[in-house]
Amino acid sequence: MESKDMLERLRHSRGLEIFVLAAVFMVMLLCNVKTPMIADDYAYSFSFADGQRVDSLGDIFSSMAAHRLWMNGRVIPHFLVQLFLMLPPLVFDILNSAVFASALYLTTSLARKRSERDTLLLLGTFCLLWIYTPSFGQVFLWLDGALNYLWSVLFSLLMLKVYAGKFLNDRELPRPWCWLFPLFCFAVGAYCEPSATGTIFCCALLLVLGRILYKQRMSPWLLVSLAAAFAGFLYMILAPGEVNNKSATLTISGLSYGFVNSMELCRQLWPLLLIYLALAFAAWHFKFDTRRQLLALSFILASLAGVFVLSFAGYAEPRSACFGCFMAVAASAVLFPAVLESRFRPALLFGLTAALAATMYWGAVGMQDICESCAQQERNEAIILEARESGAKDVTVEPVYFATKYSAGWGLSYLSQDPAAWNNVYMAEYYGLNSLSLKDKS
């Protein structure tokens, strides 16, 4: 009994919660600092309007106007990409680490009652994200990838928190935010396709469930905000570049291929879906709060919506499942207390201990890979700078090896042996060279 009371005190300790969040921030900061520029980061250093180096806010606005016309409608995240590429790298490293810690905290706050703390839930959520997030380095560390995917999750969670509060407690939007919230929701809808789709779907579902099952009053401001998010989504997907690039994939064969690709992305999340199903069964068996069961179900449906909307993309990388991963984890987090307070408590604590052990192992493996690949990239940068100082304009560098998903370069194209490859061209231009190529691996 005494050990159980001690566990409960630790579980609800504010000091321990702050310590865990600070430790997460420091780990992510180290990983961010050890993640240099790669791939699209070099391309986004140049304006899409005139091909010149971006060095002012005015350059970014004209660049994004051309980006919307020729590339796609994700002008908000790519505006941020070009902005941060102008600033010292440490600025992004610190902010990105804070965004990850904030997204982690928000994911657990959706599952907790107001003013309640749960350090075990915080640790479990971090473990699931560390172990099961596809392309970890691409979505949490790579500048271009993090601004597109991790940051979109944070903004979506902020919007979802308002609608979840309405569904669980019939809490209205605070007066000071009534005019600003629709603008924020427009930005959420216009930010990134997977997160926008899943968020809009989930918020609409929560409003409908609250109205039908619990006779909640439909808040006009929340309806306006939901409409604003949908308007933002239309603004993004109807961009000329988006329409032109997607037209070839909107055929029966293209959609079939996209659906199969989405199924593959969903398959990568199967451990998280199994964890949710186990917790959902336990919550149903022990008659856990029905509203929270429905909230968890809404999150898992939002996860699937964020993945299967990629059927219309024709092809999507594993990093596109980032939102789906977060929402699957959030669904399990909502049901965590149901099992922790049941007779399955020992089994859940054992599972949490195993997850912590696995996270420590993969943490060591991942951070070693991040540091080693960073050293290889820094070696190549030294070669480039030394050659440039000596007057050389055509430079050949060593291959860089990324061993795990925790490195941002894992699954990305670092450089090619062909100097005419797009990534070689942009990186060469970034360093002021005529050409840049990779040594033959043989």
C-alpha positions in Angstrom: 0.0 0.0 0.0 2.9 2.4 0.9 4.6 1.7 -2.4 1.4 2.3 -4.3 1.0 5.7 -2.5 4.5 6.6 -3.4 3.9 5.8 -7.0 0.7 8.0 -6.9 2.7 10.9 -5.4 5.4 10.6 -8.1 2.8 10.2 -10.8 1.0 13.5 -9.9 4.2 15.4 -8.9 4.4 18.7 -10.7 8.2 18.8 -10.1 8.7 15.5 -11.7 6.5 16.5 -14.7 8.7 19.6 -15.2 11.8 17.5 -14.9 10.6 15.0 -17.5 9.7 17.8 -20.0 13.0 19.5 -19.4 14.9 16.2 -20.0 12.9 15.6 -23.2 13.7 19.2 -24.3 17.4 18.7 -23.7 17.5 15.3 -25.5 15.7 16.8 -28.5 18.0 19.9 -28.4 21.1 17.7 -28.6 19.5 15.8 -31.5 18.6 19.0 -33.3 22.1 20.6 -32.8 23.6 17.4 -34.3 21.3 17.6 -37.4 22.9 19.7 -40.2 21.1 21.0 -43.3 20.3 18.3 -45.9 18.3 17.8 -49.1 15.4 20.3 -49.5 17.0 22.7 -46.9 19.5 23.7 -49.6 16.8 24.1 -52.3 14.6 26.3 -50.0 17.6 28.6 -49.4 16.8 30.0 -52.9 13.7 31.9 -54.1 11.2 30.1 -56.2 10.5 33.4 -57.9 14.0 34.3 -59.3 16.4 31.5 -58.1 18.4 34.0 -56.0 19.5 33.4 -52.4 16.7 34.3 -50.0 18.0 37.0 -47.6 15.0 39.1 -46.7 11.3 38.8 -45.7 10.3 40.4 -49.0 12.2 37.6 -50.9 10.1 35.0 -49.0 6.8 36.5 -49.9 7.6 36.6 -53.6 9.1 33.1 -53.4 6.0 31.7 -51.8 3.8 33.4 -54.4 5.8 31.5 -57.0 5.8 28.3 -54.9 2.0 28.3 -54.7 1.8 28.8 -58.5 4.3 26.1 -59.5 4.8 23.7 -56.6 2.0 23.3 -54.0 -0.2 25.1 -51.6 1.8 24.6 -48.4 2.9 28.2 -48.3 2.7 28.6 -44.5 5.2 25.8 -43.5 7.5 26.7 -46.4 7.4 30.3 -45.5 8.7 29.3 -42.1 11.3 27.0 -43.7 12.8 29.9 -45.7 12.6 32.2 -42.7 14.5 29.9 -40.4 17.1 29.2 -43.1 18.0 32.9 -42.9 18.5 32.8 -39.1 21.3 31.2 -37.1 20.7 27.4 -36.9 20.5 27.5 -33.1 17.3 29.5 -33.2 15.5 26.7 -35.0 17.1 24.0 -32.9 15.8 25.6 -29.7 12.3 26.4 -31.0 12.0 23.0 -32.6 12.9 21.2 -29.4 10.4 23.3 -27.5 7.7 22.5 -30.1 8.3 18.8 -29.6 8.1 19.1 -25.8 4.9 21.2 -26.2 3.3 18.7 -28.6 4.1 15.9 -26.1 2.5 17.8 -23.3 -0.5 18.7 -25.4 -1.0 15.1 -26.4 -1.2 14.0 -22.8 -3.3 17.1 -21.8 -6.0 15.9 -24.2 -6.2 12.8 -22.1 -6.2 14.4 -18.6 -8.8 16.2 -16.6 -8.2 19.9 -16.2 -5.3 20.8 -13.7 -4.4 17.1 -13.4 -0.9 15.8 -13.8 0.3 12.3 -14.8 4.0 11.7 -15.2 3.6 8.1 -16.1 1.3 9.1 -19.0 3.9 11.6 -20.1 6.7 9.0 -20.1 4.5 6.4 -21.8 3.6 8.9 -24.6 7.2 9.9 -25.2 8.2 6.2 -25.4 5.6 5.4 -28.0 6.5 8.4 -30.1 10.3 7.6 -29.9 9.8 3.9 -30.7 7.0 4.0 -33.3 7.1 7.3 -35.2 8.0 6.5 -38.8 11.1 8.5 -40.1 11.7 10.0 -36.7 14.6 12.2 -37.9 12.8 13.5 -40.9 9.7 14.7 -38.9 11.3 15.8 -35.7 14.9 17.0 -36.6 15.1 17.9 -40.3 14.3 21.6 -40.7 12.1 21.2 -43.7 10.4 18.1 -42.4 9.8 19.3 -38.9 8.2 22.5 -40.0 5.9 20.6 -42.3 4.9 17.8 -40.0 5.9 18.3 -36.3 4.7 21.9 -36.2 1.5 21.0 -38.0 0.8 18.5 -35.2 1.3 21.2 -32.5 -1.1 23.6 -34.2 -3.6 20.8 -34.8 -3.4 19.7 -31.1 -4.1 23.3 -30.0 -7.2 23.4 -32.2 -8.3 19.9 -31.1 -7.9 20.9 -27.4 -10.7 23.5 -27.8 -13.1 21.1 -29.4 -12.3 18.3 -27.0 -12.9 20.7 -24.1 -16.3 21.4 -25.6 -17.2 17.7 -26.0 -16.0 16.6 -22.6 -17.0 19.5 -20.4 -19.3 21.7 -22.6 -16.6 24.4 -22.3 -17.1 27.4 -24.5 -14.3 29.3 -26.3 -13.0 32.0 -24.0 -14.2 35.5 -25.1 -10.8 37.0 -25.8 -10.1 34.3 -28.3 -13.4 34.3 -30.2 -12.1 36.6 -33.0 -8.6 35.2 -33.2 -9.5 31.5 -33.1 -11.1 31.4 -36.6 -7.9 32.9 -38.1 -5.8 30.3 -36.3 -8.1 27.5 -37.6 -7.7 28.9 -41.1 -3.9 28.5 -40.7 -4.3 25.0 -39.4 -6.5 24.0 -42.4 -4.0 25.6 -44.8 -0.9 24.1 -43.2 -0.5 20.4 -44.2 -2.9 18.0 -45.8 -2.8 15.0 -43.4 -3.1 17.1 -40.2 -5.7 19.4 -41.7 -7.9 16.5 -42.9 -7.6 14.6 -39.6 -8.2 17.7 -37.5 -11.2 19.0 -39.4 -12.8 15.6 -39.4 -12.2 15.0 -35.7 -13.5 18.5 -34.6 -16.6 18.1 -36.7 -17.2 14.6 -35.3 -16.9 15.8 -31.7 -19.4 18.6 -32.4 -21.9 16.2 -33.9 -21.4 13.6 -31.1 -21.8 16.3 -28.4 -25.0 17.6 -30.1 -26.6 14.2 -30.7 -25.6 12.2 -27.6 -25.4 15.0 -25.0 -27.7 17.7 -26.4 -24.8 20.2 -26.3 -25.5 23.7 -27.8 -23.7 24.2 -31.1 -21.3 27.0 -30.4 -21.5 29.6 -33.3 -17.8 30.5 -32.8 -16.7 26.8 -33.0 -18.8 26.4 -36.2 -17.3 29.5 -37.7 -13.8 28.3 -36.8 -14.4 24.9 -38.3 -15.6 26.5 -41.5 -12.5 28.7 -41.5 -10.3 25.6 -41.2 -12.1 24.1 -44.1 -11.6 27.3 -46.1 -7.9 27.1 -45.3 -7.8 23.5 -46.5 -9.4 24.6 -49.8 -6.9 27.4 -50.1 -4.1 24.9 -49.8 -5.4 22.1 -52.1 -6.7 24.4 -54.8 -3.4 26.2 -55.3 -2.5 26.2 -59.0 0.7 24.2 -58.4 -1.2 21.7 -56.3 -3.9 21.2 -58.9 -1.4 20.8 -61.8 0.8 18.4 -60.0 -2.1 16.2 -58.7 -4.1 16.1 -61.9 -2.1 13.2 -63.2 -2.7 11.1 -60.1 -6.5 11.6 -60.0 -7.2 8.6 -62.2 -8.4 5.2 -61.2 -5.0 3.7 -61.4 -3.5 6.7 -59.6 -6.0 6.5 -56.8 -5.6 2.8 -56.5 -1.9 3.1 -56.1 -2.4 5.9 -53.6 -4.8 3.8 -51.6 -2.3 0.9 -51.5 0.4 3.3 -50.4 -1.8 4.6 -47.7 -2.5 1.1 -46.5 1.3 0.6 -46.3 1.6 3.8 -44.2 -1.2 2.5 -41.9 0.6 -0.8 -41.6 3.5 1.0 -40.1 1.2 2.2 -37.3 -0.2 -1.3 -36.5 1.6 -1.6 -33.1 -0.1 1.7 -32.0 -3.5 0.5 -33.3 -3.1 -2.7 -31.4 -2.3 -0.9 -28.2 -5.4 1.3 -28.7 -7.6 -1.7 -29.3 -6.3 -3.4 -26.1 -6.9 -0.3 -24.0 -10.3 0.3 -25.7 -11.4 -3.2 -24.8 -10.3 -2.7 -21.2 -12.0 0.7 -21.0 -15.3 -0.8 -22.3 -15.0 -3.8 -19.9 -14.5 -1.6 -16.9 -17.2 0.9 -18.0 -14.7 3.8 -18.2 -16.2 7.3 -18.8 -18.2 6.9 -22.1 -17.2 10.4 -23.3 -13.6 9.6 -23.0 -14.1 6.4 -24.8 -15.7 8.3 -27.6 -13.0 10.9 -27.6 -10.3 8.2 -28.0 -12.4 6.7 -30.9 -12.6 10.1 -32.5 -8.8 10.4 -32.3 -8.1 7.0 -33.8 -10.6 7.8 -36.7 -8.7 11.2 -37.1 -5.5 9.2 -37.3 -6.9 7.0 -40.1 -8.3 10.0 -41.9 -4.9 11.7 -41.8 -3.3 8.7 -43.4 -5.9 7.7 -46.0 -6.3 11.2 -47.4 -2.8 10.5 -48.8 -4.6 8.2 -51.3 -5.1 11.4 -53.3 -1.5 12.3 -53.1 -0.5 9.5 -55.5 2.6 8.8 -53.5 3.6 9.7 -49.9 6.7 9.2 -47.8 6.5 7.5 -44.4 7.0 11.0 -42.8 3.5 11.8 -44.0 2.1 9.5 -41.3 3.4 11.8 -38.5 0.0 13.2 -37.7 -1.6 9.7 -37.8 1.1 8.5 -35.3 0.4 11.3 -32.9 -3.4 10.8 -32.9 -3.0 7.0 -32.4 -0.8 7.7 -29.4 -3.3 10.4 -28.2 -6.1 7.8 -28.4 -4.2 5.4 -26.2 -3.3 8.2 -23.8 -7.0 9.0 -23.3 -7.7 5.5 -22.2 -4.5 5.0 -20.1 -6.2 5.9 -16.7 -8.9 3.3 -17.3 -6.4 0.5 -17.2 -4.1 2.0 -14.6 -7.0 2.1 -12.2 -8.1 -1.4 -12.9 -6.9 -4.9 -12.0 -4.7 -4.8 -15.1 -2.5 -2.1 -13.4 0.5 -4.5 -12.9 0.4 -5.5 -16.6 0.3 -1.9 -17.7 3.2 -0.9 -15.4 5.2 -3.9 -16.8 4.4 -2.7 -20.3 5.5 0.9 -19.4 8.8 -0.5 -17.9 9.4 -2.5 -21.1 8.7 0.6 -23.2 11.1 2.7 -21.1 13.8 0.0 -21.5 13.2 -0.1 -25.3 13.3 3.7 -25.5 16.7 3.8 -23.6 18.1 1.3 -26.0 16.8 2.9 -29.2 17.7 6.3 -27.8 21.3 5.3 -27.4 21.3 3.7 -30.9 19.6 6.6 -32.5 21.7 9.3 -30.9 24.9 7.5 -31.8 23.7 7.4 -35.4 22.7 11.1 -35.3 26.2 12.1 -34.0 28.1 9.8 -36.4 26.3 11.0 -39.5 26.6 14.6 -38.3 30.4 14.1 -38.1 30.5 12.7 -41.6 28.5 15.7 -43.0 30.7 18.1 -41.1 33.8 16.4 -42.6 32.4 16.9 -46.0 31.6 20.6 -45.3 35.2 21.1 -44.2 36.4 19.5 -47.5 34.1 21.8 -49.4 35.2 25.0 -47.6 38.8 24.1 -47.8 38.5 23.4 -51.6 36.6 26.6 -52.1 39.3 28.6 -50.2 41.9 27.1 -52.6 39.9 28.3 -55.6 38.4 24.9 -56.6 35.0 25.1 -58.2 34.3 21.4 -58.8 34.5 19.3 -55.6 34.0 15.6 -54.8 33.1 14.5 -51.2 32.8 11.3 -49.3 29.5 9.3 -48.9 27.6 9.8 -45.7 25.9 6.8 -44.1 22.6 7.0 -42.1 22.0 3.8 -40.3 18.6 4.3 -38.5 15.3 6.3 -38.8 16.6 8.6 -36.1 18.9 10.4 -38.5 17.3 13.1 -40.7 19.2 11.7 -43.8 17.7 8.2 -43.5 15.5 7.8 -46.6 16.6 11.2 -48.0 18.9 11.9 -50.9 22.1 13.4 -49.5 24.2 13.7 -52.7 24.5 11.8 -55.9 27.5 10.7 -58.0 25.8 12.7 -60.8 26.7 16.4 -60.4 23.5 17.3 -62.4 21.2 15.8 -59.8 18.9 18.4 -58.2 20.3 18.0 -54.7 23.9 18.3 -55.9 23.0 21.4 -57.9 21.4 23.2 -55.0 24.1 22.3 -52.5 26.8 23.4 -55.0 25.1 26.7 -55.5 24.7 27.1 -51.7 28.5 26.9 -51.3 29.3 28.9 -54.4 30.6 26.0 -56.5 30.2 25.0 -60.1 29.6 21.4 -59.3 29.5 19.0 -56.4 29.6 15.2 -56.6 29.9 12.1 -54.5 32.9 9.7 -54.6 32.2 6.3 -56.1 31.3 4.0 -53.2 33.3 1.2 -54.7 
